[in-house]
Amino acid sequence: MEAMEVDSPVESQEGAIGQPEVPVAVQAAETNAPLVISDSGSSTEVEEDEEDDGNERRQAAARAPPRLPATWAFSQRAVTGSAATPTAAQGAPIQRRLRQGLRVHYPSQTAASSRGFPDFLLRAPAASVAEPESGSTTEASESEEEEVGDEEGPPAVAEPVNHIVPIGSNVGAIIQHSRPQEGSTTNPVSITQDERTEAQNENVQSTPAAQTSVQSSQNEENEGDICTICFEAWTTAGEHRLAALRCGHLFGHTCIQRWLKSQGTAAKCPQCNKKAKRSDIVLLYAPKLRALDNSEQEGLKRSLEEEQALRRKAELESAQCRLKLQVVTNKYGQAQQELQELRALVAQSGRSSVPSSSSSSSSTSLPSLSQRADGSRTAQYSFSKAVLVSQAGGCRVLSYCEPLSCLLASQPSPHSTLVPGCGVKKVSVVNMKASQYVSIHSKQIRGLSFNRQNDSLLLSAALDNTIKLTSLLTNTVVQTYNAGKPVWSCCWCLDNSNYIYAGLSNGSVLLYDTRDTSTHVQELQPLRSRCPVASLCYVPRAASSSFPCGGLIAGSLEGGCFWEQVNETTYRPHILPLETAGCIDIQMETETRHCLVTYRPGRSNPFLRCVLMALNRTPQQDSSQLPSCSCSPVQTFSAGSSCKLLTKNAVFKCPGGGGTLVCAGDEASTSTMVWDASSGSLLQRLPADLPVLDISPFSVNGEHFLASLTEKMLKLYKWE
């Protein structure tokens, strides 16, 4: 209940200075001041308290001796002072101060020990210092509610509420309503100031705590809107939309998927550490979810991806069109060049017979070394260095690796006890020294070959029924094919590096695709006897040549066969007009389209012979007769009368240009013989300690060399 205000007009009693009823004089001093009565919840208790207080005041006034100076001073102050005579305009502020003065609460309604009224009057002026007005009336109502609660409860002594009592000029209200505590002699004004100071300190101390609680609540609200894995806001659409696990914790969909996937089978929730799996992820559809609306962004992203896909498709189609255009342009250029060459051939020969014109053109395409006017005819090979390859012997074939600038010579393992089998010895042409041995096969190696890709991938054939691909960069075997029969020779397809050939001991030729590691893709059956295929060489296609077809020449001990490659899987055989016995090697020179056929000594010819032949092709007369491929001899070179080993010879362009050289090993004289292909004259005889088994020409940094291999040594000759 609110405080009740009672206006009690009291007449001024300035002349009653000596009267004993001092409270009446005090009330007279406060003329026009409203009387405020604190409501404690019961009107009966208020009336009883007032009666008790009035009796006690009368008794105290009767016992106390009169103090005229103090009473007179107080009455003069109450009547004549500006603060003691409020005007009508000051009535409202005085009444407001009286409402604030009701904040003083006493735990009991018992009368305290009365002090002398004159003593209080002497202290009143000193305590009447102006104090700032207290807060709102809400505290007064709260104090009143506390008073009601105290009165209803047991009469236990309660702690006083920390309220501030303003000291104003209305002394009568202070006298009537301020009751000191029992047994207390302290000034109530000082008590009120101390209590106010403590209340301010408590308010100051409670302010940081309140701010901390507000900040923590804001942080908790923010934490509820972001993914605890990536600390980004959830979205309503797209990959980072809201998802939950079985335990109830929320994450972004992509984040929790990556989290569970990274942990594998022991996946757990990032927050509660409970077991979880990807099937526990559930997408949430919360209508009141405060998520970032990125639908427009996702739409733009999808549009961008579609545009990028269309652009990639357009670029791919453009690249394919450019490639097709380039292929068509190349074919057109080749056709134009071939047409011009054919017209030139027809004009030179003056005849319609193509074979005769081919033979004449082949013979005229071999200029003699003596016809060159630049003085290079006097150049020849000079001995450079000899390198020991195998102390025990057993070397067989030779090949040159251009990317690594090294020669490879086959030999048995130098440490047969630890590493049995056969391999190749690397010989560097930079310092002319043997570097290292690479083990490849378990039996003797019969063929070595490199492709045009210059990828340092070596193809080798051996008598252990296998052909292998070995990377010379790492010196390891990368692929092995089991042919089922001893392999005598091998070569690469120069038109498509994905295909390799292997000549077997039964006369068959197996075609392998390096992309298929299981088995061969085709087998070329022999047309005659099943003699071992001692040599294989590939003839690349050349549209500008008189022999444009590409294919494989397989040479056996009883002749040779040209397998014309119609397409990647179709081969057409053509029997070459060679001697039926004694053919030990066939080598090919791709630019001039000439092949070198070596025959060992026999009954009809007691000497080693090397026959240079030109490949030719008869035109197709009608649809029933297919064109045939053949060869015709151009030059024959004779050597010694002994040939017990299957040696390999070489035919190549002259290092000085303008001619062709033919090199063959002469077993009778243990030397390497060099002929001029055009004239057939012997140019040089390069001596060797043992029979020459293989010959390989190569060039390094513009310098031309010739390497000859024997069973133990490798000899190098330089063209000077």
Protein Blocks (a to p, Z undefined) as FASTA:
>chain_A
ZZddddddddddfklmmbmblmlmmmmmmghiacddddehiaklmmmmmmmmmmmmmmmm
mmpccdfklmmmmmmmmmmpmklmccfklmmmmmmmmmmmmmpccfbfcdcddddfklmm
mmmmmmmcccdddddfklmmmmmmmmmmmmmmccbdcddddddddddfblmlmmmmmccd
ehiabdfklmmmmmmmmmmmmmmmmmmmmmmmmmmmmmmmmmmmccfklopacdfedjkb
ccddfkopacdfklmmmmmmmnommpccfklopacdfklpccdddfklccddfklmmmmm
mmmmmmmmmmmmmmmmmmmmmmmmmmmmmmmmmmmmmmmmmmmmmmmnopabfklmmmmm
mmmmmccfklpcnlpmmgccddfbdcdfblngoifbdcddfklopaddddddfblmlmgc
dddddddfklopafbdcdfbfbdcfbdcddfkonopacdddfeopacdddfklopafbdc
dehiacfbdcddfkbmkbccdddfkopacdddfklmkbcfbdcddfbdcdddfbdcdddd
dfkbmblbgcdddddfkbccddddfblmbccdddddddfehpabdcddfklopacddddd
dfklmcdcdddddddddddfblmlccddddddfbdcdddfbdfbccdddddddfkgoiac
dddddfklopaddddfklopafbdcddfbdcfbdcdddeehiacdddddfkbccddddZZ
